Amino acid sequence: MLAVTALPDIATVGVVGGSLAGLFHAVALTELGLDVDVWERATGRPDDRGAGIVLQPGVAWFLNEFTGVDPERVSVPVTHRQFFTKDGNSRVTPMRQRMISWGTIYKALRDTLPAERYHDGQPVTALTPTPAGATIHVDGAAQPVDLAIIADGSASRFRALVAPDGAPRYAGYVAYRGVIDEADLPQELATSLGDRFSFYDGDRTQFLCYFIPGDFGTTITGHCRMNWVWYVPADAPELKRITTDRNGSAHGLSLPPGLLAPEVHAGLLARARSTLPEPLRQLVEHTGDPFLQAILDGRVTRMRSGRMLLTGDAAFVVRPHTAASTEKAAADAITLFHALRQAPSADAALQAWEDLRLAAGTAIHSQGVSLGHRLGLSDLETAAG
């Protein structure tokens, strides 16, 4: 771990949101010697069957330095990229990467943070700035803090306190996702996709897949999981239709596993049969509970107001093509950690942090919009507006 000395004018930190962005900041600032509390509206630990993530360098560094978890022990290596054509043939090029799951990262962070500092099932009802920091209101109680980290995701309730112009916009397409236990795949299919980050680019669509850790973070061959993502266009009426669950409840911008309406699932299978190469069609057919998310674009012109900071997807919502959302959240926390250690004052540190992270977020946001446009999945000017 890193030897640090806390700044005297920041002693207490309140983190609004206990997902990855909030946890990255809570763990890093606790290591800095600060008194950190996290408030998360959901109750309990999430299921570990979430989507996969490309393990980027910043996340790997964070896990190693702040949690003591060796990233190579909790990630699955790939040695090549594989590009499919519609007829099922493929070409392969060498490229080494490592893949990890959302749940594996979450567990490492949550296990590092003292349990009594994570308040789940306790939504923040209000956040008010003060001359010396902010006040966090939870369940009728007011908690003053020297620094407030707003990390409550793309649908942030408190973004407007810092950046009123930053609400994300729908980009015109969705990502269907699936996670399958390796043991449930035909052996031939698992072998053809092993050690590969596989892609198929079709007409206004993209499909990609790779193996991620299985139960309890295992990376043993045969016990991993296959993670796939399929981007397809969906106008506003179609988005409303496919995010209305099997019970008739509308979810808006996403739908968790197990709730896809039967007719939507049937349509997904029909689309797979007509548009995907054979190996990838099989993946969709072997997935019992696909889920989906709307693709959003969100950018802000400010990430700081006094002692309140916007981080993670509460600031910039970037498209998954960048493989950068989790890396961006980790970099927000790493940059804040180093800024607070090195700057002559807390306010100088926070200003330096904002300058750096605004530039980085703007660049990643633009990259994601360009990638979506290149795939024919959205209009560049409309999505960037």
N, C-alpha and C positions, 0 to 999 in steps of 0.2 A: 504494500500500500504506500501511498504518497504522504510524505511529511508536509503538513500545512499549518498555517497560522491564520485564524479567523480575523476578519476586519472588525474593529471595535464598534462601528456604527451599524452593523447588521448582525444581530444575534438570533432573531427568530424568523422563520420562513414558513409560509402557508402555501401548500400546493393544492390547487383546485383541479381535481381529476387524477385518478390513480391508475391509468393505463400506462403504456410504455413511456410516453413523453414525460408524464408526471413522475414516474418511478426513476427514470434516468436523472432527472433533476434532484429528486429527493435523496437518492443514493450519493450523488456527487457532492451535494451541499452538506449532507451529514458527514461525509469524509472531510469536508472543509472545517468541521468543528461547529457547525451551526445547529440550532435547535429547530428541527424540521418536522412538520406534521402534514399528512396527506389526507384529503377528504375525497372519497369516491362514492358516487350515488348508488352503484350496483353493490350487491351483497355477495360475499364469498368469492372464492377463486374461480376464474373462468375455466371451462372445459379445455383440455389440452388438444382438442382436435381442430384447432384453428388453422388458418392458412399458412403457407410457407413464405419465407423471406430469403432473398439473397443476402448472405452474410457479407456486409461491407466492412472496410478496414476500421472505421470509427467505432462500429458496434463491437467488433472483435477486440479492439484495444480497450474499450470500456469494460467489457466482461472480464478481461484479464486483469486490468488494473484495479477496478473497484469492487468486483465480486469474487475474485479469486477463482473464477471458472475458466478453465482452458477452453477457448472457443473451438479448438480442433477436436476436442472430445465430445462436443455436443452439436456438431454439425456434420453434414454428409458431403463428401467431396464429389465434384464432377470433373472430368478430365477433358471433355469435348463439348462443343455445341453441335447439335444435329438439326438440320433444316429439311423438313418434309416437303414433298410436292404432292399435289392432289391425288396422284396415282399410288401413293404410299411409299415411293422411293425416297431416299434421303441422301444428303451429302454431309460429311462430318469434318469439322475443323478443330484442331486442338485449342482448348482454352480452359484453364484451371480456375475453378471457383469453389466456394463452399456454400451449402444451403442449410438453413436453420428454420425452426418453426417459431411462430409468434409466442406460443406457450412456453417454449424453452427459454426464451429471453425473459419473458414475464416472471417465470419461476426463479431464475437467477437473481433478478432485481428484487423481487418481493422477499426472497429468503435472506437477502443482505440487509434490507431495511428492518430495523427493530419493529417487531410485530405491534407494539403499543403505539407506534407512530402512524400506522395505517388505519384510518377510520372508514371502513366500508359500510355501505348502507346509510351513509350520512351525507345527503346532498347539500351543497352550499346553496343557500337561498338568496344571499345578497353579498356583494363585495363592494366596499366603499373605500375610496382613497382617503388618506389622512396626511397631514404634513410630514409625519415621520414614517409613513409606510402605508398600511391598509388595514381595514377591519373585515374579517371573514365572519359571516353570520351563518350559523348552523343550528338548526333545531331550537331556535329561540335564544341561543347563546351567541355572544359577540367575542371573537378572538382577535385581539390586535396583533399584528405582525410587522416586522421591519421590512419584509419583502414578500410580495405575493406573486406566485408563478401560476399563470392561467394556462392550464394544460388539459382543457376539457374537450378537445377534439374538434372535428370539422363543424359540428353543430354547436359550437361554443355559445353558451348563454351570456358570456361576459366579454366577448371579443370587442363589442362596441365601446366598452369603457376605454379601450386603447386605440382601436382602429375602426371607427364607424363605417368605413367604406370597404370593409374586408369580407363581407358575407360571400361564401362560395356560390358558384353557379354550376348548373348541370351542363355537362359537356356533350350530351346527345348520345351516349352509349353506356352500356353496362358491362360489368365483368361477372360472368357466371364462374363459380369456383367449385372445386371438389377435392376431397381428401379421401384416399382409399388405402387401407392396410395392404402392404406389399403381399402378405400371405393370401389376400383375396384376389390377386391378379393372376391370370394365366402365366405360367412360367416363361413361355416364349415371349410374351409381351413385356414382362418385367425385365427379362434379359436384354431385349432390344432397346429399352429405355434406360438401363442401368449406366451409371457414370456419364450420363448425358443431360445437358440442358437443351431440351427439344423445342422446336418452333415450327409453326405453320402459319404463313401469311397468305390469306386468300383475298377475295374481293370484299373490301371493307370489313375485314375480320382478322383477328390474330388469336392463335392458340399457343400456349406454352405449358411445359410441364417439367417436373424434376422431383427427385426423391428428397424427403426431409426426415428428421428424426421421428421415431415412433413413440410408443408409450414410455413415460418417464425419461424421455430424451435419449432412448437407445439409438445407436447408429449401427447396430449389427445387421449385416446383410440378411434379408429375409424378414426382418422385424421393423423395417422403416415404413414410411408412408409415401404414397405418390400424391403430389400436389399438382393440380392443374388450374389454369386460368384461361377463360375464353371470352374475348371482347367481341360484342355484337352491338350494332346500332339499335336504338330504341327511342322513338319520339316520345313526347310527354304522355299521350294516351297509352302507349304501349308500356311505358315505365309504370304507370299507375296500375295497369292490368297485371303485370308480372310481379309486382311487389305487394299485391293483395293476396293474403295467405289462404291456405286451404279451408279456413274457417270464415273467410270473407272479411277479415280485418285488414285495413290498409296500413302498410308500414312506411310508405313514402320513398325512402332512398336506399333501403337495403332489406334483405330478407335472410334470417338466420337459417341454419340447417334444420331440416325436418318440417318446414312450413310451406314449401313450394306447392302451389295448387296442382292437382293432378293434371289438369289440362295444360298448364304451363310446362310441367315436367314432360308431358307427352310431346309438346311442341319442341322442346329442347332436344329430345331424342330424335325427332323427325329431322330437325335441322342438322344434327350430327350425322345422320345417315346420308343426307344429301350434299353436305358441304365439306366434311372432314376426311382426311386420309384414314385408311383403315385402322392403324394402331391407335390413333387419337379418338376415333369413333368408339373403339372398345373401352377406352377410359371413361368416357361419358356414360356408356351403357352399364359399366360396373360400379358406378357411383350411386349409392342408395339415397343420399341426402344432399343434392347440390344446394348451394346457396348463392346469393348474388349481392352486388353492391353497385349503386350508380357511380359513374365516374364524374368527379367534380373538379372544378378549378377554383382556387381561392388565393388571392394575393393581397397583402396589406402594404401600406406605405409607412406604417409605424409598428414597432414591436414593444415600445416602452412608453408608459405614462407615469412619471414619477418613480415610485417603487413597485409598479405593477408591470409584469412582463408577459407578453404573449409567446408561447412556445409550441413546438410540434405542429399538429394540424389545426390548432386554434389560430395559428398565424398563417402559414402557407399550406394550402391543400394542393398537393402535387399528384400528377397522374402516376398510376402504378408502373407504367412503362419505364420510368426513370429508375425503378428499384431503389428509391432514395428516401422514402418517407420515414422509415425507421432510422436510417443513417442520419437524416436531417435532425430528428429529435435528439439523437445521441450527441450530434455535433453542437446543437444548441446548449446542451448541458455541459459538455466538455469546454466549450468556449467560455461559458459563464464561470466555470470552476477556475480556469486559468486567468480570466480577467480579474476576478476577485482576489486572486493571489498576488497579482502583479501590479495592479493599478494603485496610484497613490491614495485614492479615496474610493468609497463605494460608488458614488455617483459617476466618477470618471470611469470606473469599471463597467457600470451598466450602460453608459453611453458608447463605450468602445464595443461592448457586446452587441448592442443594437446595430451599430454601423456594419460590423462584420456579418451578422446573421441576416440583415436585410439584403445585403449584396448576394449572399449565398442563396437565400430563399428565392429571390427574384430570378437568378440564373437557372435554378432547378425548375421553377415554375415554367419559364419560357421553354426549356428543353422538353418538358412533358407535353406542352401544347404542340410543339413542332413534331414530336414523335407521333402524337395522335393524328395530326394532319397528314403526315407522311403515309400513315396506314389507311387514309381515307375515312377515318372514323369521326371526324368533326370538321367543321369549318374553322379555319385558323383565326380569322378576324372575329367571328362571333364568340368563339371559346375564349379568346384572349381579352375580350372587351370588359 
